[in-house]
Amino acid sequence: MDRPIAAKLGELVRVYVVNVLKYDLVNSFHLHGNLFDYYPTGTSRTPSELTDTVMFCQGQRGILEWRFPHPGKYMFHAHQSEFTELGWQGIFEVA
């Protein structure tokens, strides 16, 4: 939150996500104000869905891709309150 991730307006953003938590069976990724293409496990060139939230079981992974159409700050976080309260959150700052 204190050090936003810089992104450029209209530029492709690609995020590789994996749930490596040992004792928490489910984790998630949620992006505010934008949708992303989701490629589960990164094994296909075709996204499985256009969404703003994905869930991950232990060891599950995926690739998320999107472009920001407007400048500003876009929050991302886990969709489990206990993770967000522990600091699993951040900001993309788009210029």
Secondary structure by P-SEA (a helix, b strand, c coil): cccccccccccbbbbbbbcccccccccccccccbbbbbbcccccccccccccbbbbcccccbbbbbbbccbbbbbbbbccaaaaaacccbbbbcc
